[in-house]
């Protein structure tokens, strides 16, 4: 379906045209007419299918008819909840794109930064408020958020809200909103708790799904390496060097692993940086911009920090650590193979993660190809191919070994190969 066939105002259509959109995606074709009709929606679609535009375009179209083109007093009429700062910022960018030729004013608020600038913007008045649940509740309790004129509530990435423990905060926010609101809930997966949330707070919602729940894109091919846990960073360095990899997103399980992996890559001469929850918002923004601008080649991220990252044409995702939840795996690989492009997902599987790989394969309903040409395979007893390990871990020291520390200190000022 063409966007021009939808019942959209010329102001919104002009903004869509500027971006270069002509045809709707399947989720947009199904959701936009129902949102325009005022229905509550439960939308299930994998990441990268255009669901943000599926709800932002019709809501902006509705708001434009309410607020008009003149600069009038602003009231919060639409609230969009997002689980992470990165996703909230991405949503705000989308609203900015599509409100280009309207007088609609939007604001994004999130924790981890000084609230004063956000409060000042709220006092000036906004039509659309995009927020993480915690900061929303904080500012509401302080009296800075007024919902008396609210029309729409959007809950985006509901499954991640659940995973991150925000579901109770989401329920608190919903209870603060007018009962006659239009509510839209979107999720890449649909666990029971999310369905219960929809049943409790939405009014006769329409369930819309354009892909099998939790499915992986057919545009993404898969490879797996069976690697010893201690050799994962060595293998990563080896693959990047031998294949001259660039523009790669690497997923790890913890913040500590993200920084340690970054340090390993830097020592081996690669342009890399990490992003996780312990970094300030300014630092995270700077890292993302550097990655988007190709100033760094490898971005290491935790799941929470990476949710909402939208990198155009990202060719590859590497799972340095396998997630223990198959849906998380689907979210990760959804960063590549977008908009019809081909993508590659490489997964490192240590012995203790074999059960995770099996669960993921059951979820995907196909076997992931195991790469045989692997310099760091699972081993029994004596280590194999020590030359590779020495190459990427030249010190060969072990924590707690005093002789190793003495050896390291004695070589401190000597030039090493990295």
C-alpha positions as CSV (number, residue, x, y, z in Angstrom):
1,X,0.0,0.0,0.0
2,X,1.1,3.5,-0.8
3,X,1.2,6.1,2.0
4,X,-0.7,8.4,-0.2
5,X,-3.6,6.0,-0.1
6,X,-4.0,6.4,3.6
7,X,-6.1,9.1,5.2
8,X,-3.2,11.3,6.2
9,X,-3.0,15.1,6.2
10,X,-0.8,16.8,3.5
11,X,1.5,18.1,6.2
12,X,2.3,14.5,7.4
13,X,2.5,13.2,3.8
14,X,5.0,15.9,2.9
15,X,7.3,14.9,5.8
16,X,7.0,11.2,4.8
17,X,7.9,12.1,1.2
18,X,10.9,14.1,2.4
19,X,12.2,11.0,4.2
20,X,11.8,9.0,1.0
21,X,9.0,6.6,2.1
22,X,6.5,5.6,-0.6
23,X,5.2,2.2,0.3
24,X,4.1,1.0,3.8
25,X,5.6,-2.0,5.5
26,X,3.2,-4.9,6.4
27,X,2.9,-3.7,10.1
28,X,2.3,-0.1,8.9
29,X,-0.4,-1.2,6.4
30,X,-2.3,-3.0,9.1
31,X,-1.8,-0.7,12.1
32,X,-2.1,2.9,10.7
33,X,-5.8,2.6,9.6
34,X,-6.8,1.1,13.0
35,X,-5.0,3.8,14.9
36,X,-6.6,6.5,12.8
37,X,-10.0,4.9,13.6
38,X,-9.2,5.2,17.3
39,X,-8.8,1.5,18.1
40,X,-6.6,0.1,20.9
41,X,-3.8,-2.0,19.4
42,X,-1.6,-4.8,20.5
43,X,1.1,-5.0,17.8
44,X,3.6,-7.8,17.6
45,X,6.4,-7.5,15.0
46,X,10.1,-8.2,15.0
47,X,12.5,-5.3,15.2
48,X,13.3,-3.4,12.0
49,X,9.8,-3.9,10.5
50,X,8.8,-0.2,10.8
51,X,6.6,-0.4,13.8
52,X,7.8,3.0,15.2
53,X,6.4,4.7,12.1
54,X,3.3,2.5,12.3
55,X,2.2,4.3,15.5
56,X,4.0,7.7,15.2
57,X,2.6,8.6,11.8
58,X,-1.2,8.1,12.6
59,X,-0.8,9.7,16.1
60,X,0.9,12.8,14.6
61,X,-1.8,12.9,12.0
62,X,-4.4,12.9,14.8
63,X,-2.5,15.5,16.8
64,X,-2.1,17.8,13.9
65,X,-5.9,18.0,13.5
66,X,-6.2,18.8,17.2
67,X,-3.5,21.4,17.6
68,X,-3.6,22.8,14.1
69,X,-0.7,24.7,12.5
70,X,-0.7,27.7,14.8
71,X,1.5,27.9,17.9
72,X,-1.0,27.6,20.7
73,X,-0.7,26.6,24.3
74,X,0.8,23.1,24.5
75,X,-0.6,20.3,26.6
76,X,0.6,16.7,26.8
77,X,-1.7,14.8,24.5
78,X,0.4,11.8,23.7
79,X,2.7,9.8,26.1
80,X,5.1,7.2,24.7
81,X,6.9,4.9,27.2
82,X,10.2,3.3,26.2
83,X,12.4,1.0,28.4
84,X,15.8,2.6,27.6
85,X,17.3,6.0,27.0
86,X,18.6,5.0,23.6
87,X,15.2,3.7,22.5
88,X,13.5,6.8,23.8
89,X,15.9,9.0,21.9
90,X,15.3,7.0,18.7
91,X,11.6,7.4,19.1
92,X,12.0,11.2,19.6
93,X,14.0,11.4,16.4
94,X,11.1,9.6,14.5
95,X,8.6,12.1,15.9
96,X,10.8,15.0,14.9
97,X,11.0,13.6,11.3
98,X,7.2,13.3,10.9
99,X,6.2,16.5,12.7
100,X,8.5,18.6,10.4
101,X,5.6,20.5,8.8
102,X,3.3,20.7,11.9
103,X,3.4,22.8,15.0
104,X,3.5,19.6,17.2
105,X,6.2,19.8,19.8
106,X,7.8,16.7,21.4
107,X,10.1,16.1,24.3
108,X,12.1,13.1,25.5
109,X,12.9,12.6,29.2
110,X,14.9,9.9,30.9
111,X,16.9,9.3,34.0
112,X,20.6,9.4,34.5
113,X,20.9,13.1,33.6
114,X,20.0,16.4,35.3
115,X,16.2,16.9,35.3
116,X,16.3,20.7,35.2
117,X,16.5,21.1,31.4
118,X,13.7,18.5,31.0
119,X,11.6,20.3,33.6
120,X,12.1,23.7,31.8
121,X,11.0,22.2,28.5
122,X,7.9,20.7,30.2
123,X,7.0,24.1,31.6
124,X,7.2,25.6,28.1
125,X,4.6,23.0,27.0
126,X,4.8,19.9,24.8
127,X,2.3,17.8,22.8
128,X,4.2,14.5,22.8
129,X,6.1,13.3,25.8
130,X,8.5,10.3,25.2
131,X,9.8,8.9,28.5
132,X,11.3,6.1,30.4
133,X,9.0,4.9,33.2
134,X,11.2,5.9,36.1
135,X,11.8,9.5,35.1
136,X,8.1,9.9,34.1
137,X,7.0,8.9,37.6
138,X,9.6,11.1,39.3
139,X,8.6,14.2,37.4
140,X,4.9,13.4,37.8
141,X,5.2,13.1,41.6
142,X,7.0,16.5,41.6
143,X,4.0,18.0,39.8
144,X,5.7,18.7,36.5
145,X,3.5,16.4,34.3
146,X,-0.1,17.2,33.7
147,X,-2.2,14.5,31.9
148,X,-5.6,16.3,32.0
149,X,-5.5,16.7,28.2
150,X,-4.0,13.4,27.3
151,X,-5.5,11.4,24.4
152,X,-2.9,8.6,23.5
153,X,-0.6,6.2,25.4
154,X,2.0,4.1,23.6
155,X,3.9,1.3,25.4
156,X,6.8,0.3,23.2
157,X,9.0,-2.8,23.6
158,X,6.7,-4.2,26.3
159,X,8.6,-7.4,26.5
160,X,11.8,-5.6,27.4
161,X,9.9,-3.5,30.0
162,X,9.1,-6.9,31.5
163,X,12.6,-8.3,31.3
164,X,14.1,-5.1,32.9
165,X,11.6,-5.2,35.8
166,X,9.8,-2.0,34.7
167,X,6.4,-3.6,34.3
168,X,5.1,-2.4,37.7
169,X,6.2,1.2,36.8
170,X,4.4,0.8,33.5
171,X,1.2,-0.2,35.4
172,X,1.6,2.8,37.7
173,X,1.9,5.2,34.7
174,X,-1.2,3.6,33.0
175,X,-3.3,4.2,36.2
176,X,-2.4,7.9,36.1
177,X,-3.8,8.4,32.6
178,X,-7.4,9.1,31.6
179,X,-9.6,6.1,31.2
180,X,-10.8,7.2,27.8
181,X,-7.3,7.3,26.3
182,X,-6.4,5.3,23.2
183,X,-3.7,2.8,24.1
184,X,-1.2,1.2,21.8
185,X,1.1,-1.6,23.0
186,X,3.9,-3.0,20.9
187,X,6.3,-5.8,21.5
188,X,8.7,-8.0,19.5
189,X,7.6,-11.0,21.6
190,X,4.3,-11.7,23.4
191,X,5.0,-13.5,26.7
192,X,2.0,-14.2,29.0
193,X,2.7,-11.2,31.3
194,X,2.5,-8.8,28.3
195,X,-0.8,-10.4,27.2
196,X,-2.2,-10.0,30.7
197,X,-1.1,-6.3,30.7
198,X,-3.0,-5.8,27.5
199,X,-6.1,-7.6,28.7
200,X,-6.1,-5.5,31.9
201,X,-5.6,-2.0,30.5
202,X,-6.7,-2.0,26.9
203,X,-10.3,-1.7,25.6
204,X,-11.2,-4.5,23.1
205,X,-7.8,-4.2,21.5
206,X,-7.0,-5.4,18.0
207,X,-4.2,-7.9,17.9
208,X,-2.0,-7.4,14.9
209,X,1.0,-9.6,14.1
210,X,2.9,-9.5,10.8
211,X,5.5,-12.2,11.5
212,X,5.6,-15.4,13.5
213,X,6.1,-14.3,17.1
214,X,9.8,-14.1,18.0
215,X,10.9,-15.0,14.5
216,X,14.2,-14.2,13.0
217,X,14.6,-12.4,9.7
218,X,15.1,-14.6,6.6
219,X,17.7,-12.1,5.4
220,X,20.1,-13.0,8.3
221,X,22.4,-16.0,7.8
222,X,23.9,-17.7,10.9
223,X,27.3,-19.2,11.9
224,X,28.4,-20.5,15.3
225,X,31.9,-21.2,16.7
226,X,32.3,-23.7,19.5
227,X,34.9,-22.0,21.5
228,X,36.4,-22.2,25.0
229,X,35.2,-19.4,27.2
230,X,38.7,-18.2,27.9
231,X,39.4,-17.9,24.2
232,X,36.4,-15.9,23.1
233,X,38.3,-12.6,22.9
234,X,41.2,-14.2,21.1
235,X,38.7,-15.6,18.5
236,X,37.1,-12.2,18.1
237,X,40.5,-10.6,17.5
238,X,41.4,-13.3,15.1
239,X,38.2,-13.0,13.0
240,X,38.4,-9.2,12.9
241,X,42.0,-9.3,11.8
242,X,41.8,-12.1,9.2
243,X,38.6,-10.9,7.7
244,X,39.3,-7.1,8.1
245,X,35.9,-6.7,9.7
246,X,34.4,-3.2,10.0
247,X,31.0,-1.8,11.2
248,X,30.4,-4.8,13.5
249,X,28.1,-4.8,16.6
250,X,29.3,-7.2,19.3
251,X,27.0,-8.3,22.1
252,X,28.2,-9.3,25.6
253,X,26.4,-10.2,28.8
254,X,27.8,-7.8,31.3
255,X,29.2,-4.2,31.5
256,X,32.5,-5.6,32.7
257,X,32.8,-7.8,29.7
258,X,32.0,-4.9,27.4
259,X,34.9,-2.9,28.7
260,X,37.3,-5.8,28.9
261,X,36.4,-6.7,25.3
262,X,36.9,-3.2,24.2
263,X,40.3,-3.1,25.9
264,X,41.4,-6.3,24.2
265,X,40.5,-5.0,20.8
266,X,42.2,-1.7,21.4
267,X,45.4,-3.5,22.5
268,X,45.4,-5.4,19.2
269,X,45.2,-2.2,17.2
270,X,41.4,-2.1,16.3
271,X,39.1,0.9,16.5
272,X,36.6,-0.1,19.1
273,X,34.4,1.3,21.9
274,X,31.8,0.0,24.3
275,X,28.3,1.1,25.4
276,X,26.5,0.1,28.6
277,X,24.4,1.4,31.5
278,X,27.4,2.7,33.6
279,X,28.4,5.3,31.0
280,X,26.9,8.7,31.1
281,X,24.3,9.7,28.5
282,X,26.7,12.1,26.9
283,X,29.3,9.4,26.6
284,X,26.9,6.9,25.2
285,X,25.7,9.4,22.6
286,X,29.2,10.1,21.6
287,X,30.1,6.5,21.1
288,X,27.0,5.8,19.0
289,X,27.7,8.8,16.8
290,X,31.3,7.6,16.3
291,X,30.0,4.2,15.3
292,X,27.4,5.6,12.9
293,X,30.0,7.9,11.3
294,X,32.5,5.0,10.9
295,X,35.0,6.6,13.2
296,X,35.1,3.3,15.1
297,X,34.8,-0.1,13.5
298,X,33.6,-2.3,16.4
299,X,30.9,-1.4,19.0
300,X,30.6,-3.7,22.0
301,X,27.2,-3.5,23.8
302,X,25.1,-5.0,26.5
303,X,21.5,-6.0,25.6
304,X,20.0,-3.1,27.6
305,X,22.2,-0.4,26.1
306,X,21.8,-1.8,22.5
307,X,18.0,-1.9,22.5
308,X,16.9,0.8,20.2
309,X,20.2,1.2,18.4
310,X,19.3,1.7,14.7
311,X,22.4,1.6,12.4
312,X,21.6,1.8,8.8
313,X,23.1,-1.0,6.7
314,X,24.7,-2.8,9.7
315,X,26.2,-5.9,8.0
316,X,27.1,-8.1,11.0
317,X,26.3,-8.9,14.6
318,X,28.5,-11.0,16.8
319,X,27.3,-12.7,19.9
320,X,30.4,-12.9,22.1
321,X,28.2,-14.3,24.9
322,X,25.1,-16.3,24.0
323,X,21.9,-15.1,25.8
324,X,20.0,-17.6,27.9
325,X,16.7,-16.3,26.5
326,X,16.0,-17.1,22.8
327,X,13.9,-13.9,22.4
328,X,16.9,-11.9,23.4
329,X,18.9,-13.6,20.6
330,X,16.2,-12.6,18.1
331,X,16.4,-9.0,19.4
332,X,20.1,-8.9,18.9
333,X,20.2,-10.3,15.4
334,X,17.4,-7.9,14.4
335,X,20.1,-5.1,14.3
336,X,21.3,-6.6,11.0
337,X,19.5,-7.7,7.8
338,X,17.1,-4.8,7.9
339,X,15.0,-3.2,5.1
340,X,15.6,-6.1,2.7
341,X,19.4,-6.0,3.2
342,X,21.4,-9.2,3.9
343,X,23.0,-9.7,7.3
344,X,25.2,-12.1,9.2
345,X,24.9,-13.3,12.8
346,X,28.0,-15.0,14.3
347,X,27.7,-16.6,17.7
348,X,30.4,-17.8,20.0
349,X,29.3,-20.8,22.1
350,X,31.3,-22.0,25.1
351,X,30.6,-25.4,26.7
352,X,28.5,-24.0,29.4
353,X,26.4,-22.2,26.8
354,X,25.6,-25.3,24.7
355,X,22.1,-25.5,26.3
356,X,21.5,-21.9,25.3
357,X,22.4,-22.7,21.7
358,X,20.1,-25.7,21.7
359,X,17.2,-23.6,23.0
360,X,17.9,-20.9,20.4
361,X,17.9,-23.5,17.6
362,X,14.6,-24.9,18.8
363,X,13.2,-21.4,18.9
364,X,14.4,-20.6,15.4
365,X,13.4,-24.0,14.1
366,X,16.6,-24.6,12.3
367,X,20.2,-25.7,13.1
368,X,22.9,-23.0,13.1
369,X,25.9,-24.0,11.0
370,X,29.0,-24.8,13.1
371,X,32.2,-23.4,11.6
372,X,34.9,-26.1,11.5
373,X,37.8,-23.8,10.6
374,X,38.2,-22.6,14.2
375,X,41.6,-21.9,15.8
376,X,40.1,-22.0,19.3
377,X,37.8,-25.0,19.5
378,X,36.5,-26.8,22.5
379,X,39.3,-28.9,23.9
380,X,39.7,-31.8,26.3
381,X,42.9,-31.9,28.4
382,X,45.9,-30.2,26.7
383,X,45.3,-26.8,25.0
384,X,45.4,-26.8,21.2
385,X,47.0,-24.4,18.8
386,X,48.9,-22.4,21.5
387,X,50.5,-20.2,18.8
388,X,47.1,-18.5,18.2
389,X,46.6,-17.9,21.9
390,X,50.1,-16.5,22.3
391,X,49.5,-14.2,19.4
392,X,46.4,-12.6,20.9
393,X,47.4,-13.0,24.5
394,X,51.1,-12.3,24.3
395,X,51.7,-12.2,28.1
396,X,50.2,-15.6,28.8
397,X,50.0,-14.7,32.5
398,X,47.4,-15.9,35.0
399,X,45.9,-13.9,37.7
400,X,47.3,-14.7,41.1
401,X,50.5,-16.2,39.8
402,X,53.4,-14.2,41.4
403,X,55.9,-15.5,38.8
404,X,53.7,-14.3,36.0
405,X,53.3,-10.9,37.6
406,X,57.1,-10.6,38.0
407,X,57.6,-11.6,34.4
408,X,55.0,-9.1,33.3
409,X,56.6,-6.3,35.3
410,X,60.1,-7.1,34.0
411,X,58.7,-6.7,30.4
412,X,56.7,-3.7,31.2
413,X,58.8,-1.3,29.1
414,X,59.5,-3.7,26.3
415,X,57.7,-3.2,23.0
416,X,55.0,-5.9,22.4
417,X,53.1,-6.9,19.3
418,X,49.3,-6.2,19.5
